[in-house]
Amino acid sequence: MLRDRFGRSIDYLRLSVTDRCDLRCSYCIPKGFKNFEEPANWLGFAEIQRVVAAFARLGTRRFRLTGGEPLLRRNLPELIGMLASQPGVDDLSLSTNGTQLAAQAGALKAAGLQRLNVSLDSLRRDCVASISGSDSLEQVLQGLSVARAAGFKSIKINMVPLAGVNDHDIDAMLAYCKTHGFILRLIEAMPMGHTGQQADGLDLSQLLHSLSERHGLTPSALSLGGGPARYWQSPDGSCTLGLITPMSQHFCASCNRVRLSVDGTLYMCLGQEEKLELRPLLRAGCSDAELETAIRTAIELKPERHEFNQQPQQIMRFMSMTGG
């Protein structure tokens, strides 16, 4: 098992397969942004599989594909099939904005993808268009319906509440998720890049009491997917709410993940700059042992915690550049 210098077990790798996205969510990537990584610098499928295999040999068991929007990566089901058959990969999931999900859900499931997280910030068409820069609500809702029909049983809806924008939509989102058997997770906006720094995110700990009272929610011992969310449920289990609070109640002491960007840069923390570039090693023909040694060395660089609260303007890369 990989452990960092603070004794934390690293059993979760998030892999960005593209930094491109078909949306421009206000808290993630700015409108007009064009400084994307050249495809020649993207890790190929065989290179990604090699990194995943190395992490699996070192004890990492959970892997999530992210972006950008991962469903924009050509032939993604092929990669999923390669990773799903890799020894040691016990949990393989994907985060998506849902716009391409209706067309691909069946192929993703058939390839071996186990779980889905879908970003959706409102059920109001105008609000979704305002936040994402695209009139995409119906596409996302259709994608969710197709994904459920394809056999995905664990689907989480990720919502970023923004003050005065969609904060009053949370009750409707909870009701929608209860009706369709989805899990709603509220995520605090993080100050990554100037888009994230300008986002008027909410302190979710202040919303919890009123939400719990209105929906009869009590703390739950649920642990879903090995992530940092804390969960609350209704007595009959029909309504589940997760909170991810990197700003108001950070979870750095139990952080169990690192991130691999599309260009092969291994980031130790969203809120710090410690990193190791794996692409040069891979393309220089490093051995498996050399790759594993590099990964172990990188894990030792993982910082104790982020400094989003102390230095909110420290990280200028956008979320889509790191892999959300």
Secondary structure, 3 states (H helix, E strand, C coil): CEECCCCCEECEEEEECCCCCCCCCCCCCCCCCCCCCCHHHCCCHHHHHHHHHHHHHCCCCEEEEECCCHHHCCCHHHHHHHHHCCCCCCEEEEEECCCCHHHHHHHHHHHCCCEEEEECCCCCHHHHHHHHCCCCHHHHHHHHHHHHHHCCCCEEEEECCECCCCHHHHHHHHHHHHHHCCEEEEECCCCCHHHHHHCCECCHHHCHHHHHHHHCCEEECCCCCCCCCEEEECCCCCCEEEEECCCCCCCHHHCCEEEECCCCEEECCCCCCCEEECHHHHHCCCCHHHHHHHHHHHHCCCCCCCCCCCCCCCCCCCHHHHCC
